Amino acid sequence: MIFGEADFLPGLVVDKFSDVLVVQSLALGIDRLKDQIVELLKEVLAADGIKIRGVYERSDAKVRRQEGMELYKGFIGEAFDTNVEIEENGVRYMVDVKDGQKTGFFLDQKYNRKAIQHLCKDAKVLDCFTHTGSFALNAGYGGAKEVTGVDASELAVEQATLNSKLNGMEDRVKFICRDVFELLPELEEKGEKFDVVILDPPAVFPLTAPVLSQLLMLPDCILPATPPTLALSAAVTVMAFSQSDSALALYRPTIPPTLSRLFAAVRVPLVLHLVRLPDAVPAIPPIWPDAAV
């Protein structure tokens, strides 16, 4: 509902999950106004017939310390069950607003998750750093025949497995708790092949050239007979999204020089995949600092 500077409220994020609001305050100035803003939001929603069951604060990001504030999370008002069920792009999730990452769920990835659905029909998919399974589940919803989600967090894998059962996909979308770097060589040794590979490492991941080399070398385990689709959502975006073919022609996205040099240095085949989204989905032009668009 509120996305910081984009909504002229620097340092404030407010996400709505069903009938619950989650607030994240990261700047001292806005922190002094957050309670007033939350009350005004509840009034505006109530006027539209939307009743808010509760509000939870997730101001536990380390950046608060730069403004001299302590990290904090807790209820604003009365306590309530912090596990909230939501639905997005046809996929259902149980969101833990108390202990999930950031405010509980990465709502800003909605259209990227939607795009994954159009790439995975009848595909065998590997989703690395799956967290609570959002990309993997969208692959399953899009008709993937088999999806394996991998994450090093036991809590995340438990939540992802629950979400798979919630959507009736437990026979096709499964999750394992493993270190991605340890697992990939094992998959290669077993001769595993995948059609679509999703790499979504956490923001704190040390994305240095050697790490990218490990991540993106794409050993034989993920090189099937036909070229795989490589979907990156952290270091670079290899997919360009658009509503129309004419828009794609207008954008004419090219690989930025710095990215080309990086992939050449680590000898990684780079795939630029243009995705035409349905008319109902907003166009998302590719944004690269040094790209020729």
C-alpha positions in Angstrom: 0.0 0.0 0.0 2.9 2.4 0.8 6.2 1.9 -1.0 8.6 4.5 0.6 9.9 7.2 -1.7 7.7 6.0 -4.6 4.7 7.2 -2.5 6.5 10.3 -1.2 6.8 8.7 2.3 10.6 8.0 2.6 11.5 5.1 4.8 7.9 3.7 5.2 6.6 0.5 3.8 3.1 -0.7 4.5 2.0 -4.1 3.0 -1.6 -5.5 3.1 -2.0 -9.2 3.5 -5.7 -10.0 3.4 -7.1 -8.2 6.4 -3.7 -7.5 8.1 -1.3 -4.5 7.6 2.4 -4.9 8.1 4.4 -1.7 8.7 8.2 -1.2 8.3 9.6 2.1 9.4 13.3 2.8 8.5 13.8 6.5 8.9 13.5 8.6 12.1 11.4 11.3 10.6 8.7 9.0 9.3 8.9 6.8 12.4 7.4 9.7 14.5 4.4 9.7 12.2 3.8 6.0 11.6 1.0 5.6 14.1 -0.9 8.5 12.7 -0.4 7.2 9.1 -1.6 3.7 10.1 -4.7 5.1 11.7 -5.5 7.2 8.6 -4.9 4.1 6.4 -7.4 2.1 8.4 -10.0 4.9 8.1 -9.5 5.1 4.4 -9.9 1.3 4.0 -12.9 1.2 6.3 -14.6 3.8 4.1 -14.2 1.3 1.2 -15.7 -1.5 3.3 -12.3 -3.1 4.1 -11.9 -4.0 7.8 -8.4 -4.4 9.1 -8.1 -7.2 11.7 -4.7 -6.2 13.0 -1.4 -4.3 12.4 2.1 -5.8 12.9 5.3 -3.8 12.8 8.4 -5.3 11.2 10.9 -2.5 11.8 13.7 -5.0 12.3 16.0 -4.0 9.4 19.6 -3.1 10.4 19.4 0.1 8.5 17.4 1.6 11.4 20.6 1.8 13.4 22.0 4.4 11.0 19.3 6.7 12.2 19.9 5.9 15.9 16.9 3.7 16.2 16.6 0.2 17.8 15.4 -2.7 15.8 11.8 -3.5 16.6 8.9 -5.9 15.8 5.6 -6.3 17.5 1.9 -5.6 17.4 0.5 -2.2 16.9 -2.7 -2.5 18.8 -4.3 -5.8 19.8 -2.5 -9.2 19.2 -3.7 -11.6 16.5 -2.7 -14.7 14.6 0.3 -13.7 12.5 -0.1 -16.5 10.0 -2.2 -15.0 7.1 -3.4 -16.8 4.0 -3.3 -14.8 0.8 -3.8 -15.5 -3.0 -1.7 -14.1 -5.8 -1.7 -15.0 -9.5 -4.0 -17.9 -8.6 -1.5 -19.3 -6.1 -2.3 -19.5 -2.4 0.3 -18.9 0.3 0.4 -19.0 4.1 2.4 -15.8 5.0 4.1 -15.5 8.4 4.1 -11.7 8.9 6.0 -12.1 12.2 9.0 -14.2 11.2 8.9 -14.1 7.4 11.5 -12.1 5.4 11.0 -8.4 5.3 7.2 -7.8 5.9 6.5 -11.5 5.4 6.4 -11.9 1.6 8.0 -10.2 -1.4 4.9 -8.6 -2.9 7.1 -6.5 -5.4 7.9 -9.7 -7.3 4.2 -10.4 -8.3 4.6 -9.9 -12.0 8.0 -11.7 -12.2 6.2 -14.7 -10.6 3.4 -14.3 -13.1 5.9 -14.4 -15.9 7.4 -17.7 -14.7 4.0 -19.4 -15.3 4.3 -18.7 -19.0 7.8 -20.4 -19.2 7.1 -23.7 -17.5 4.4 -25.6 -19.4 5.4 -29.3 -19.3 8.9 -28.3 -18.0 11.2 -29.9 -15.4 12.1 -27.0 -13.2 14.8 -26.3 -10.6 14.2 -23.4 -8.3 17.4 -22.4 -6.3 17.1 -20.3 -3.1 13.4 -20.9 -3.2 12.6 -19.6 0.3 8.9 -20.2 0.8 8.4 -21.5 -2.7 6.8 -18.6 -4.6 8.6 -19.0 -7.9 8.4 -22.8 -7.7 4.7 -22.7 -7.0 4.1 -20.4 -9.9 6.0 -22.8 -12.1 3.7 -25.6 -10.9 0.6 -23.4 -11.5 1.8 -22.8 -15.0 1.8 -26.5 -15.8 5.3 -27.7 -15.0 5.5 -31.5 -14.9 8.1 -31.5 -12.1 9.5 -28.8 -9.8 12.3 -29.0 -7.2 12.7 -26.1 -4.9 16.0 -25.8 -2.9 16.7 -23.7 0.2 19.2 -23.9 3.1 16.6 -22.8 5.6 14.6 -25.6 7.3 11.9 -23.1 8.3 11.6 -21.8 4.7 11.3 -25.3 3.3 8.7 -26.3 5.9 6.7 -23.2 4.8 7.2 -23.9 1.1 6.0 -27.5 1.6 2.9 -26.3 3.4 2.2 -23.9 0.6 2.6 -26.7 -1.9 0.0 -28.8 -0.1 -2.2 -25.7 0.2 -2.4 -25.6 -3.6 -2.7 -29.3 -4.1 0.7 -29.5 -5.9 2.6 -31.7 -3.5 2.8 -34.5 -6.1 4.6 -32.1 -8.6 6.2 -29.3 -6.6 8.6 -30.6 -3.9 11.2 -28.9 -1.7 14.5 -30.0 -0.2 16.6 -28.4 2.5 20.1 -28.2 1.0 23.0 -25.9 0.2 22.6 -25.0 -3.5 26.4 -25.1 -4.1 26.7 -28.5 -2.6 23.6 -29.9 -4.4 24.4 -28.8 -8.0 27.5 -30.9 -8.4 25.5 -33.9 -7.0 22.8 -33.3 -9.6 25.4 -33.2 -12.3 27.0 -36.5 -11.1 23.5 -38.1 -11.2 22.9 -36.9 -14.7 19.9 -34.8 -13.8 18.5 -32.5 -16.5 16.3 -29.4 -16.2 14.4 -27.3 -18.7 14.0 -24.1 -16.6 16.4 -23.0 -13.8 15.4 -20.1 -11.5 18.2 -18.4 -9.5 16.9 -16.0 -6.8 19.6 -15.6 -4.2 18.9 -13.4 -1.2 19.8 -9.7 -1.3 22.6 -10.2 1.2 24.3 -12.7 -1.1 27.9 -11.8 -1.9 27.5 -11.5 -5.7 31.2 -11.4 -6.6 32.5 -12.7 -9.9 33.8 -15.9 -8.3 30.4 -16.5 -6.7 28.6 -15.8 -10.0 30.9 -18.2 -11.7 29.8 -20.9 -9.3 26.2 -20.0 -9.5 25.9 -19.6 -13.2 28.4 -22.0 -14.7 25.3 -24.2 -15.4 27.0 -27.6 -15.4 25.7 -30.5 -17.4 23.0 -31.1 -14.8 21.0 -28.2 -16.1 21.9 -28.2 -19.8 19.3 -30.4 -21.5 19.2 -31.1 -25.2 17.5 -27.7 -25.8 18.9 -24.5 -24.3 17.6 -23.8 -20.8 15.8 -20.7 -19.7 17.9 -18.9 -17.1 15.8 -16.7 -14.9 17.8 -14.4 -12.6 16.2 -12.0 -10.1 19.1 -10.8 -8.0 22.3 -10.0 -9.9 20.7 -9.3 -13.3 17.4 -9.7 -15.1 17.7 -11.9 -18.1 14.0 -11.8 -19.0 12.4 -8.7 -20.5 8.7 -8.4 -19.9 6.1 -6.6 -22.0 2.4 -6.6 -22.8 2.8 -6.5 -26.6 5.1 -7.6 -29.4 5.3 -4.0 -30.6 6.6 -2.9 -27.2 9.2 -5.6 -27.2 10.3 -4.4 -30.7 10.4 -0.8 -29.4 12.5 -1.7 -26.3 15.0 -3.8 -28.3 16.8 -4.8 -25.1 20.5 -5.6 -25.4 22.9 -7.1 -22.9 24.7 -4.3 -21.2 28.5 -4.3 -21.8 29.5 -4.8 -18.2 27.2 -7.9 -18.0 28.5 -9.3 -21.3 32.1 -8.9 -20.0 31.3 -10.6 -16.7 29.7 -13.6 -18.3 32.5 -13.9 -20.9 35.0 -13.9 -18.0 33.3 -16.8 -16.3 32.5 -18.5 -19.6 28.8 -18.7 -19.0 26.3 -18.9 -21.8 23.8 -16.0 -21.3 20.2 -16.4 -22.5 18.1 -13.3 -23.1 14.5 -14.4 -23.0 11.7 -12.0 -24.2 8.4 -12.7 -22.5 5.1 -11.5 -23.9 2.7 -11.1 -21.0 -1.1 -11.2 -21.2 -2.7 -7.8 -21.8 -4.0 -7.9 -18.2 -0.5 -7.7 -16.8 1.3 -4.3 -16.7 4.3 -3.9 -19.0 7.6 -4.0 -17.2 10.4 -2.6 -19.5 13.9 -3.9 -18.8 16.0 -1.5 -16.7 19.7 -1.9 -16.8 22.1 1.0 -15.9 24.2 0.8 -19.1 21.8 -1.0 -21.4 21.0 0.3 -24.9 17.2 0.4 -24.8 
